[in-house]
Amino acid sequence: MLFLLAAEGGESDHNPIIPIWQEIVVGTVAFAVLCFVLMKFVFPRMEQTFQARVDAIEGGIKRAEAAQAEANQLLEQYRAQLAEARTDAAKIRDDARADAEGIRQDILAKAREESDRVIQAGKDALAAERATIVRELRAEVGTIAVDLASKIVGESLADEARRKGTVDRFLSGLESTGAR
Amino acid sequence: MFGQANVLAAGQAAFPPSVDDFYLPAIVPWGAENAPWFTKFTLMIWLAVGVLIIFFLATYRNPKLVPTKKQWFAESIYGFVRNNISVDMIGHQGVRFAPYFTTLFCFLLLTNAFAIIPFFQISPNSHIAFPAILAVISYVLFNYIGIRHHGFGKYFKHALIPPAPWYILPLLIPIEAFSTFIIRPFSLAVRLFANMFAGHMLLLVFTLGGFAMLNANAWLAPVSVVSWVMTVALTLLEALVIVLQAYVFTVLSASYIQGALAEEH
């Protein structure tokens, strides 16, 4: 450049690598104003917006994660409850089955006992009846025998027909006694 | 371009273009020489500042969680610098510096872009004052960050003494000191300034060259057309340089801060 200046024959009083001080002042002030406005009012807000955007996205992710965790927890809880309910139900069924079996056994035992008791009572009654009948029969047979003997002795055996009639009366009397 | 053509037709603009073409008369007071307070350059600086402030305040007046198109656009500019420059270069601490780097990047991109925006067509950064300011800020910033992070003594020890055998240190320490504390700000400023200066100079050469050839001899008209086609091509190249230089300036600033924060070499 100096060479160029020399070639110009020194007609130029400007040297391009010597700054003009007025321009330094103007440039400094202008750039300072620009820096002040942009660095104070614009770019920090951009940074805030970026941060807000990051927060919005991360917040969304966090919310989704929280919801997912809650859902998983609820699912676990429901599963646990379901398993518990199933266990309970099985237990109740088992209990019921056991109860039913017990009741059946009880009823059966009672029925058997009752039937045994009824049979025994029947047997006892029969035995008592039989004993009574035997006793009565014995007494009656004695009486009848006495009656018969007295009749046989009292009435002579003269008349066969009459004898025949006596026997018939005895027998019918015997029958009627047996029927009674 | 047409204004220059008219000027050229009136025989006022000389070919080849010179350094003086970068020093335009002032706007206020109109046409004054050596009155740099209100010139096309300072106007463009204020314009860039105003456009950026209005753009960002308008798009971020009412930020939503689900962004509108404009909000998304503003956010993606910030997100680009934040993630692809600050965080990539510095790590998670880089988020702190993202607002400054985004401001720097947007300011550089827009002021550079004036180089090819019609009716401006020169970048304020072709005056070294503006790149110099930004380079000084980066320089102060990375040294301040380093001193605050490591403490004064440890920072300079860290910056100046590379892990090398002792007998090579007398050679390395001056090189490190020179490159870190002298070359860095200078190269930042000059890289940007020279790119913008040279870009504008190239466009001037090819544009004015076309007119110069046309004026010299009508038979050279086809060559003039080639020259202007070259201007269009170089404008596209300039578009690349504009974005690249804004990016490089920001990335290098980030890299210096990363170096200042680094625990080891």
Interface residues (C-beta under 8 A of the other chain):
Chain A: M1 L4 L5 E8 S12 H14 N15 P16 I17 I18 P19 I20 W21 Q22 E23 I24 V26 G27 T28 A30 F31 V33 L34 C35 V37 L38 M39 F41 V42 F43 P44 R45 M46 E47 Q48 T49 F50 A52 R53 A56
Chain B: S18 V19 D20 F22 Y23 P36 W37 F41 T42 I45 W46 A48 V49 L52 I53 F56 L57 Y60 P63 K64 L65 P67 A74 E75 Y78 G79 V95 A98 P99 Y100 T102 T103 C106 F107 P124 S126 H127 I128 A129 F130 A132 I133 L134 I137 V190 F193 F197
